[in-house]
Amino acid sequence: MAFPEVGDTLDIFTLTSKLHDGALTIIFPAEDQLTHEEVVLKIPCGDILNRPIILYHYQNEERISRRIEHPGIVRFIHRHRSRQYIIMEKLPGKDLRADVGTRHSLKLHDALALMDQLCKIVGYLHEQSIIHLDLKPENILRLNDSTIKLIDFGLASCASLPDLLTIDFQNPQGTPWYIAPEQLLGERADPRCDIYAMGMLLYEMLTGQLPWSRSSKLSVARRRLRHDPVPPRYYHSDIPPQVQSIILRAICRQPHERYSSVSEMQHDLHRWRQLPVTPQGTNSRKPSIWKRLFPGRPVQLNSSRPLKAKPSKSKAQIIGALIDSSTSSDMLAEVRKQALIHSAEVTLVHVIEEEGDPHTTRYGITVEGEELMAEFERSVQNLRRFSIDPSIRIIRGELIEVLEGLCKTLEADLLVLGTSRKKNSLLRGASVQRRLERRKKAASRVMVAEAERFFPVTDLKDLQPEQLTEQQVLSCDIFLVDLWFEQLHLHTEFIYKLLLRQGQNIDPHQGNCRLGQFLASLELSEHWNHVWSKLDLIHRQFHNITSKMSEVSPSDHAGLQNIYILESLPLACTFKNTLGEVSQILRAGLEKKPPPVPFLVDPSCPVTMPFLACYGPLLHALTLDRDLRVLIEKNCSQPFRTELGELPRCV
């Protein structure tokens, strides 16, 4: 997958320049060809085998970005994408580092005003059970109107998501001279880590200095585990003692001695003049030589706190081993089927084996990593099509030990294997399965995915109802779910084509319609007339709506939205219920009926629950509604209000 350059078009974005070229990401300003808004694209580099952290940062920010919406946080834009990248609004202004640093400090009034804004932003995040964990001047944008925006959630943790950075990386993450002492020990679940960083920010804003050396060496950073900081009045004696007391409390070495919440810290900042003047607040000396020789009690973590690897114990856990790209389609198909049947959470894992890898050069590993990055994206999009959001893991170690450990940690119900990525190795999928099953403690079921031999779109017509097997019915169920998401996507994608290709003749019936192919194969089969009759009417209605859309002027955004909301989406809900009826027909002839697929038996319709639209075709549908509202508002003198009202954000 070639990396884009300035001037290229990536999906519907034209890259206009290059803003940042770093080791982990490259950032491009771009123009949205639909709304003509300026945006910023943050594209991760592909060297994920040499530097797996690249993928983890991207995955973390992409997931958390769907859960936050606040005026003090950069606005994330969610669209269907052909590769991994983050889309954000383009903001006027510069980061706080331009005003803060060595020999650069702010006046007390300005610093406190910025801290008040930051308290509101970080307080909102903590209310959402999100901890930023990388608060520093470079991640705070100061806009032209003096407001601030917080960016970069690559290191953040979220209580409703597995914290993979804790689980898969031993080294502490974050900028060493800003992160809290306990972060150096691996703590990522305590909101007081952000309070510590906020204290460091206020310290630097008022002094242009930090109480610790700006060293990336872990040994230097770990001194904070035992030593007290230099008070800010050592650098600027005009800092009010009460403000120094607030800073020193925020950056206390021991977490329990800090502010317990952002609101508590903000309260003191608002009333700092009323706070008592204390010896700690008036101190302007470095810690004594005695303190440096005999420091205080070191910071220690609560060892009883478990690593948060499994976000929901109530859900089944399925692991797919992405061992070989040439066979991953079979593995993904099986993972998808099992996840839909059991409403399971999915983890896709790739194991980097230390010894015996035929790719010995860094260049070769880099190329392989870029190919794996593309394969991960295809896999993620494949599963998100069905509203399954997989976690991606890249783990170094011996294959069997890694897979066994992962199954144990996640309490996995099923491990699905493909074939070993080592083409010349004896470790084929079946061999891995046998070796895992021989382990006495192997608790997870292990299976090697096999290629699908039954394809409902072409093969169902040749069978009579009583000839269907349990596995064939399950294959039909998964196919029916796929049909629903495909039909939802076809209308959404057609409207985007109308909007983006104005002036061009677009055939409303052009493209691959598998529902039409399926019905064409069933039409001549006397065994499935009842299935054909149920679906044919809906199929014709879908195409009638597409034709109706094509007759609307592409500039009539309100007209397109009315058809979409009032006709297309209700038909999608009717279609879902009908597919559930078809599933029951297919099962009627079985003596032993397989477990139902929850999607097909649930009477509720996903398009009526926008809070579920966090990825895949459902997100595409929600994004279309928002894009149409933006276009309508641009053409209206009065603010536009959709009949659906304000849609909730993803949760």
C-alpha positions in Angstrom: 0.0 0.0 0.0 1.8 3.1 -1.3 2.1 6.0 1.1 0.2 9.1 -0.2 2.0 12.3 -1.2 1.0 15.9 -1.4 -1.4 16.4 -4.4 -2.8 12.9 -4.1 -6.5 12.2 -3.5 -7.2 9.8 -0.5 -10.8 8.7 -0.7 -12.6 12.1 -0.9 -9.7 14.2 0.5 -7.1 16.1 -1.6 -3.8 16.4 0.3 -2.7 20.0 0.0 0.6 20.1 2.0 2.6 18.2 4.6 2.3 19.6 8.2 4.4 17.0 10.1 6.6 14.1 9.1 7.4 12.0 12.2 8.5 8.5 13.1 5.0 7.4 14.0 2.6 9.5 11.8 2.6 11.9 8.9 0.1 14.8 9.0 -1.4 16.3 5.9 -3.8 19.3 5.6 -6.4 18.3 3.1 -9.6 19.5 1.4 -12.9 17.6 1.8 -14.2 17.4 -1.8 -17.7 17.0 -0.5 -18.1 19.9 1.9 -15.0 21.8 0.8 -13.9 22.2 4.4 -10.2 22.1 5.3 -9.3 19.1 7.4 -6.2 17.4 8.7 -5.4 13.8 8.0 -3.2 11.9 10.5 -1.8 8.8 8.7 0.2 6.2 10.7 3.4 4.9 9.2 3.5 1.2 8.2 6.6 -0.1 10.0 4.5 -1.9 12.6 6.7 -5.0 12.9 9.8 -2.9 13.9 7.6 -0.5 15.9 4.2 -2.1 16.9 3.5 1.0 19.0 2.5 2.7 15.7 -0.5 0.5 15.3 -1.5 0.7 18.9 -1.4 4.5 19.0 -3.6 4.6 15.9 -6.1 2.0 17.1 -6.3 3.8 20.5 -7.0 7.2 19.1 -9.4 6.0 16.4 -11.5 4.1 19.0 -11.5 6.8 21.6 -12.2 9.6 19.1 -15.7 8.0 18.5 -16.5 8.5 22.2 -15.7 12.2 22.7 -17.4 15.4 21.6 -16.5 18.6 23.4 -15.8 22.2 22.2 -12.4 22.0 23.9 -11.3 18.9 22.0 -10.4 18.8 18.4 -13.4 17.6 16.4 -12.9 14.2 14.8 -14.6 13.4 11.5 -15.7 9.9 10.9 -16.0 8.6 7.3 -15.6 5.4 5.4 -11.9 5.0 4.6 -9.8 2.9 2.4 -6.8 2.8 4.7 -5.9 3.7 8.3 -6.0 7.4 9.1 -7.6 9.9 11.5 -9.6 12.8 10.2 -9.7 16.0 12.2 -10.9 19.6 11.8 -8.2 22.0 10.8 -7.7 24.6 13.5 -6.2 28.1 13.3 -3.5 28.8 15.8 -0.4 27.1 17.2 0.4 24.7 20.0 1.2 26.0 23.5 4.8 25.1 23.1 5.2 28.3 21.0 4.5 30.3 24.2 5.8 28.1 26.9 9.3 26.7 27.5 12.8 27.7 28.3 12.9 31.5 28.8 9.2 31.6 27.8 6.5 31.9 30.4 3.0 33.3 30.8 1.6 35.9 33.0 -0.3 34.6 36.0 -3.7 35.7 34.7 -3.2 34.1 31.3 -1.9 30.9 32.8 -4.8 30.6 35.2 -7.3 31.3 32.3 -5.8 28.5 30.2 -5.8 26.1 33.2 -9.5 26.9 33.8 -10.2 25.8 30.2 -8.1 22.7 30.6 -9.8 21.7 33.8 -13.2 21.8 32.0 -11.8 19.7 29.1 -10.0 17.1 31.3 -13.0 17.0 33.7 -15.2 16.1 30.8 -12.9 13.3 29.7 -12.8 11.9 33.2 -16.6 12.0 33.3 -16.5 9.8 30.2 -14.0 7.4 32.0 -11.2 8.5 29.7 -7.7 9.5 30.9 -5.6 11.5 28.4 -2.2 10.4 29.9 -0.2 12.7 27.5 -0.9 16.3 28.6 1.9 18.6 27.4 2.2 21.9 25.6 2.6 20.2 22.2 -0.9 18.6 22.6 -2.7 21.8 23.5 -3.6 24.1 20.6 -4.0 27.8 21.4 -6.5 29.3 18.9 -6.6 32.8 17.6 -9.5 33.6 20.0 -7.5 32.5 23.0 -9.5 29.3 23.5 -7.7 26.0 23.5 -8.2 22.6 22.0 -6.8 19.3 23.2 -5.4 16.9 20.7 -3.7 13.5 20.4 -5.4 10.6 22.2 -2.9 7.9 21.1 -1.9 7.2 24.7 -5.3 7.7 26.3 -7.1 5.0 28.3 -10.8 4.3 28.4 -12.6 2.2 31.0 -14.9 0.7 28.4 -12.0 -0.5 26.2 -9.2 -3.0 26.8 -6.0 -1.1 27.6 -3.7 -2.9 25.2 -0.8 -0.5 25.8 -0.7 -1.7 29.4 -1.0 -5.4 28.4 1.4 -5.6 25.5 4.1 -3.1 26.4 6.4 -3.2 29.4 8.0 0.3 28.9 6.1 3.3 30.2 4.3 5.4 27.6 4.4 9.1 27.4 6.8 12.1 27.5 9.0 11.2 30.5 9.3 14.7 32.0 5.5 15.3 32.1 4.0 11.9 33.1 3.2 11.1 36.7 5.7 9.0 38.7 3.2 6.0 38.8 3.0 6.1 35.0 6.7 5.2 35.0 5.6 2.0 36.8 2.9 1.2 34.3 -0.2 2.9 35.9 -2.7 4.0 33.3 -6.0 3.7 35.0 -5.8 6.5 37.6 -7.3 10.0 36.6 -4.8 11.5 39.1 -2.1 10.9 36.4 -3.7 13.7 34.4 -3.9 16.0 37.5 -0.1 15.5 37.9 0.5 16.5 34.3 -1.8 19.6 34.7 0.3 20.6 37.7 3.4 20.3 35.5 1.8 22.4 32.8 1.0 25.2 35.2 4.5 25.0 36.7 6.0 25.4 33.2 3.6 28.1 32.1 4.6 30.3 35.1 8.3 29.5 35.2 9.4 28.4 31.7 11.1 25.5 33.6 10.3 22.1 34.8 11.2 20.6 38.2 12.9 17.7 36.5 15.5 17.3 33.8 14.2 16.9 30.3 15.8 13.6 29.8 14.3 10.6 27.9 16.5 8.2 30.0 14.2 6.1 32.2 16.8 6.1 35.0 16.7 9.9 35.2 12.9 10.0 35.0 12.6 7.4 37.8 14.2 9.8 40.3 10.8 11.3 40.7 9.7 8.0 42.4 11.7 9.1 45.5 12.6 12.7 45.2 10.5 15.9 45.8 10.3 18.6 43.1 12.1 21.9 43.0 9.4 24.5 44.0 8.4 26.9 41.2 9.2 30.0 43.3 12.9 28.9 43.1 12.7 30.1 39.5 10.2 33.0 39.9 9.7 34.3 43.4 6.8 36.5 42.3 4.5 33.4 42.0 1.9 33.7 44.7 2.5 31.2 47.6 -1.1 30.0 47.3 -0.6 29.1 43.6 2.6 27.3 44.4 0.8 25.3 47.0 -1.8 24.3 44.3 1.0 23.3 41.9 3.0 21.3 44.5 -0.2 19.4 45.6 -1.0 18.5 42.0 2.5 17.2 41.4 2.9 15.3 44.7 4.9 12.2 44.3 2.3 10.0 46.0 -1.1 9.9 44.1 -3.2 9.9 47.3 -1.6 13.3 48.3 -2.8 15.0 45.1 -6.2 16.5 44.3 -8.7 13.7 44.1 -10.5 15.2 41.1 -10.1 17.9 38.5 -13.0 19.8 39.9 -11.3 20.0 43.3 -8.2 21.5 41.7 -10.3 23.9 39.6 -12.1 25.0 42.8 -8.8 26.0 44.4 -7.6 27.7 41.2 -10.7 29.9 41.2 -10.3 30.9 44.9 -6.5 30.9 45.2 -6.5 34.3 46.9 -8.6 33.0 49.8 -6.3 30.0 50.4 -4.0 30.1 53.4 -0.3 30.9 52.9 1.7 28.0 54.1 5.5 27.3 54.5 5.3 25.0 51.5 3.8 27.8 49.5 6.5 30.3 50.5 9.4 28.0 50.0 11.8 29.0 47.2 14.7 26.7 47.9 15.7 23.5 46.2 15.3 20.3 48.4 18.2 20.1 50.9 21.2 17.9 50.4 19.8 15.8 53.2 16.6 15.3 51.3 18.6 14.4 48.2 20.7 11.9 50.0 17.8 10.4 52.0 14.7 10.8 49.8 11.2 9.9 50.9 9.2 6.7 50.5 9.1 5.7 46.9 5.9 5.5 44.8 4.5 2.0 44.7 1.6 0.6 42.7 -1.3 -1.4 44.2 -0.1 -4.8 43.0 -3.6 -6.2 43.5 -5.1 -4.1 40.7 -5.7 -6.4 37.7 -4.7 -5.6 34.2 -7.8 -4.6 32.2 -7.6 -7.0 29.3 -11.2 -8.0 29.0 -13.7 -5.1 28.8 -16.9 -7.2 29.3 -17.0 -10.5 31.1 -20.6 -11.0 30.0 -19.5 -11.4 26.3 -17.9 -14.3 24.7 -14.3 -13.8 23.5 -13.0 -15.0 20.1 -9.4 -14.8 19.0 -8.4 -14.9 15.3 -4.7 -15.6 14.7 -3.7 -13.6 11.6 -0.8 -15.8 10.8 -0.8 -15.7 7.0 -2.4 -13.2 4.7 -3.0 -15.7 2.0 -5.3 -17.7 4.3 -6.7 -14.9 6.5 -10.0 -14.7 4.5 -11.0 -18.2 5.7 -10.0 -17.3 9.3 -11.9 -14.0 9.2 -15.0 -15.7 7.7 -15.0 -18.2 10.6 -14.4 -15.5 13.2 -17.2 -13.4 11.8 -19.6 -16.3 11.8 -18.8 -17.2 15.4 -18.9 -13.6 16.6 -22.3 -13.0 15.0 -23.7 -16.3 16.5 -22.4 -15.6 20.0 -22.4 -11.8 20.0 -18.7 -12.1 20.9 -15.9 -9.6 21.1 -13.1 -10.3 18.7 -9.3 -10.0 19.0 -7.0 -10.4 16.0 -3.4 -11.2 16.8 -0.2 -11.4 14.9 2.8 -13.1 16.6 6.3 -11.8 15.8 8.6 -14.8 16.4 12.1 -13.8 17.5 14.0 -16.7 16.0 14.1 -18.2 12.6 12.3 -15.4 10.8 13.4 -15.5 7.1 13.2 -11.7 6.9 16.4 -10.6 8.6 16.9 -7.1 7.3 15.2 -4.1 8.7 14.1 -3.2 5.2 12.5 -6.6 4.7 10.7 -6.4 8.0 9.5 -2.9 7.2 8.0 -4.0 3.9 6.4 -7.0 5.6 5.0 -4.6 8.3 3.5 -2.3 5.7 1.8 -5.3 4.0 0.5 -6.5 7.4 -0.8 -3.0 8.2 -2.8 -3.2 5.0 -4.0 -6.7 5.8 -5.1 -5.5 9.3 -7.1 -2.7 7.7 -8.9 -5.1 5.3 -9.6 -7.4 8.2 -11.0 -4.6 10.4 -13.2 -3.3 7.6 -14.4 -6.8 6.9 -15.6 -7.2 10.5 -16.8 -3.7 10.9 -19.1 -4.3 8.0 -21.0 -6.5 10.4 -20.7 -4.0 13.3 -17.9 -6.0 14.9 -15.0 -3.9 16.2 -12.0 -6.1 16.7 -9.0 -5.4 18.9 -5.6 -5.7 17.1 -2.6 -7.2 18.9 1.0 -7.6 17.8 2.9 -9.7 20.3 6.5 -10.8 20.3 7.4 -14.3 21.4 7.1 -18.0 20.7 3.9 -18.7 18.8 2.4 -21.4 21.0 3.3 -19.6 24.3 1.8 -16.3 23.0 -1.4 -17.9 21.8 -1.8 -19.9 24.9 -1.2 -16.9 27.1 -3.6 -14.8 25.2 -6.3 -17.4 25.4 -5.8 -17.5 29.2 -5.7 -13.8 29.7 -8.9 -13.1 27.7 -10.6 -16.3 28.9 -11.2 -16.9 25.2 -14.0 -19.2 24.2 -12.5 -19.9 20.8 -9.2 -19.5 19.0 -9.4 -19.6 15.2 -6.2 -20.4 13.3 -5.1 -19.9 9.7 -1.8 -21.2 8.4 1.6 -20.2 9.7 3.1 -17.1 8.1 6.4 -19.0 7.7 5.8 -20.6 4.3 8.6 -23.2 4.8 7.8 -24.0 8.3 6.2 -27.2 9.7 4.1 -25.1 12.0 0.9 -25.3 9.9 -2.4 -24.4 11.4 -3.3 -28.0 12.2 0.1 -28.6 13.9 -0.4 -25.4 16.0 -3.9 -26.7 17.0 -2.5 -30.1 18.1 0.3 -28.5 20.1 -2.1 -26.1 21.9 -4.6 -28.9 22.6 -1.9 -31.0 24.1 -1.2 -28.4 26.8 -2.8 -29.5 30.0 -4.1 -26.0 30.8 -5.5 -25.2 27.4 -9.0 -24.1 28.2 -10.1 -22.5 24.9 -11.5 -24.4 22.0 -9.1 -24.3 19.0 -10.0 -24.7 15.4 -8.3 -24.4 12.0 -10.5 -22.4 9.6 -11.5 -24.2 6.4 -12.6 -22.6 3.1 -16.3 -22.2 2.8 -17.8 -24.8 0.4 -21.4 -23.6 0.4 -22.4 -20.3 -1.0 -26.1 -19.4 -0.5 -26.1 -16.9 -3.4 -25.6 -19.7 -5.9 -26.0 -23.0 -4.1 -29.2 -22.7 -2.1 -31.4 -23.1 -5.2 -30.1 -26.6 -5.8 -31.2 -27.9 -2.4 -34.6 -28.8 -1.1 -35.5 -27.4 2.4 -35.1 -30.8 4.1 -31.6 -31.3 2.6 -30.2 -28.3 4.4 -27.6 -29.0 7.1 -27.1 -27.1 10.3 -23.9 -25.6 9.0 -25.5 -24.6 5.7 -28.3 -22.8 7.6 -25.8 -20.9 9.7 -24.0 -19.9 6.4 -27.3 -18.7 5.1 -27.9 -16.7 8.3 -24.5 -14.9 8.0 -25.2 -14.3 4.3 -28.6 -12.7 5.2 -26.9 -10.4 7.8 -24.4 -9.4 5.1 -27.2 -8.6 2.7 -28.7 -6.2 5.2 -25.5 -4.2 5.7 -24.8 -4.3 1.9 -28.2 -2.8 1.0 -27.9 -0.1 3.7 -24.4 0.7 2.3 -25.6 0.8 -1.4 -28.1 3.6 -0.8 -25.6 5.6 1.3 -22.8 5.2 -1.3 -25.2 6.1 -4.1 -26.0 9.4 -2.5 -22.3 10.2 -2.0 -21.7 9.5 -5.7 -24.5 11.9 -6.6 -23.0 14.6 -4.4 -19.4 14.1 -5.5 -19.9 13.5 -9.2 -22.3 16.3 -10.0 -22.9 16.8 -13.7 -22.0 13.1 -14.5 -24.6 10.5 -15.5 -24.7 7.9 -12.8 -26.6 4.7 -13.6 -28.8 4.1 -10.5 -28.6 0.3 -11.0 -24.9 0.1 -11.8 -22.9 -2.1 -9.5 -23.0 -5.5 -7.9 -26.3 -6.2 -6.1 -26.0 -9.6 -4.5 -29.6 -9.5 -3.3 -30.6 -9.3 -7.0 -28.2 -12.2 -7.8 -29.6 -14.2 -5.0 -33.2 -13.7 -6.1 -32.3 -14.4 -9.7 -30.9 -17.8 -8.7 -34.0 -18.6 -6.5 -36.6 -17.5 -9.1 -36.4 -20.6 -11.1 -36.4 -22.9 -8.1 -39.8 -24.3 -7.1 -38.4 -25.1 -3.6 -37.8 -21.5 -2.6 -40.7 -19.6 -4.0 -41.9 -18.4 -0.6 -38.4 -17.0 0.1 -38.2 -15.3 -3.3 -41.6 -13.7 -2.9 -40.8 -12.3 0.5 -37.6 -10.6 -0.7 -38.4 -9.7 -4.3 -40.9 -6.9 -3.4 -38.3 -5.3 -1.0 -35.6 -5.6 -3.7 -37.7 -3.8 -6.2 -38.5 -1.1 -3.6 -34.8 -0.6 -3.0 -34.2 0.0 -6.7 -37.3 2.2 -7.0 -35.9 4.5 -4.2 -32.5 4.5 -6.0 -34.2 5.7 -9.2 -36.1 8.3 -7.2 -32.8 9.6 -5.7 -31.2 9.8 -9.2 -34.0 12.1 -10.4 -33.4 14.6 -7.6 -30.9 17.4 -8.4 -27.6 16.7 -6.5 -27.8 20.3 -5.2 -31.2 19.6 -3.6 -29.6 18.3 -0.4 -32.8 18.5 1.6 -34.7 16.5 -1.1 -32.0 13.7 -0.9 -32.1 13.7 2.8 -35.9 13.4 2.9 -35.8 10.4 0.6 -33.1 8.8 2.6 -34.6 9.4 6.1 -38.3 8.9 5.2 -38.0 6.1 2.7 -34.6 4.3 2.5 -34.0 3.9 6.3 -37.5 2.7 7.1 -37.2 0.2 4.2 -34.0 -1.0 5.7 -35.8 -1.8 9.0 -38.5 -3.7 7.1 -35.9 -5.6 5.2 -34.2 -6.6 8.5 -37.5 -8.1 9.9 -38.1 -9.9 6.6 -34.6 -11.5 6.7 -35.4 -12.7 10.2 -38.5 -14.4 8.8 -36.4 -16.0 6.0 -34.0 -17.4 8.6 -36.9 -19.1 10.4 -38.1 -20.6 7.0 -34.6 -22.0 6.4 -34.6 -23.6 9.9 -38.0 -25.2 9.7 -36.8 -28.5 8.2 -34.0 -29.1 10.7 -34.5 -31.6 13.5 -31.7 -30.0 15.5 -31.8 -26.3 15.0 -28.6 -24.3 15.4 -28.3 -21.3 17.7 -30.1 -18.2 16.3 -28.1 -15.3 15.1 -29.1 -12.5 17.5 -29.1 -9.8 14.7 -31.8 -11.7 12.8 -34.1 -12.4 15.8 -33.7 -9.0 17.5 -36.9 -6.9 16.6 -35.1 -3.6 17.0 -33.5 -1.9 14.0 -29.9 -0.5 14.2 -30.8 2.6 12.1 -33.1 3.8 14.8 -30.3 3.7 17.4 -27.6 6.1 16.2 -25.5 5.5 19.4 -24.6 2.1 17.8 -23.3 3.7 14.7 -19.6 3.8 15.6 -18.2 2.0 12.5 -19.1 0.2 9.3 -22.2 0.9 7.2 -24.1 2.2 10.2 -21.4 4.9 10.8 -21.5 5.6 7.0 -25.3 6.2 7.2 -25.0 8.5 10.3 -22.1 10.4 8.6 -24.2 10.9 5.5 -27.0 12.5 7.6 -24.5 14.9 9.2 -22.9 15.7 5.8 -26.2 16.5 4.3 -27.1 18.8 7.2 -23.8 20.6 6.7 -24.5 21.1 3.0 -28.1 22.2 3.7 -27.0 24.8 6.4 -24.5 26.2 3.9 -27.3 26.9 1.5 -29.8 28.2 4.0 -30.0 31.6 5.6 -31.5 30.0 8.7 -30.1 27.1 10.8 -31.4 23.8 9.6 -33.1 21.3 11.9 -33.4 17.7 10.8 -36.5 15.8 11.8 -34.3 13.3 13.6 -33.0 16.0 15.9 -29.5 16.1 17.2 -28.1 12.6 17.0 -26.2 11.2 20.0 -22.5 10.6 19.8 -21.1 7.1 19.9 -20.9 5.6 23.4 
